Amino acid sequence: MSNKKLYCSATNCAHNYNNDCRAGSIHIRGNSAVKTSETTCSTYFADSVGFFTSAIEVGGDTDPENIICEAYNCVYNKDLGCTASNVNINSHFSSCETFKCK
């Protein structure tokens, strides 16, 4: 296990449990993104209905190694993986706040 950290501030996501992602793996989209707002966590699942009181645990804790990243213009993207030491998913738009354009 690495010292990397995946921090999720998308508190209205059903996979969020105390700011930890419990989806098992996540998928960041934004193949032509040049800014953060053009990325999105497609694993995001809104808990807007209120049926969920805790996270949906599909695959357990999500490690940064379990990120599929299609933000090809991001400096942290390497072969569809993420090399960032810390990753943050936005609370309102489910965008990848760690995104940094090459």
Secondary structure, DSSP 8 states (H G I E B T S, - for coil): --S-EEEE--TTBTTEETTEE-BSSEEEE-TT-SSGGG-EETT--B--SS--SS---SSBS--GGGEEE--TTBTTEETTEE--SEEEE-TTT--BTT--B-
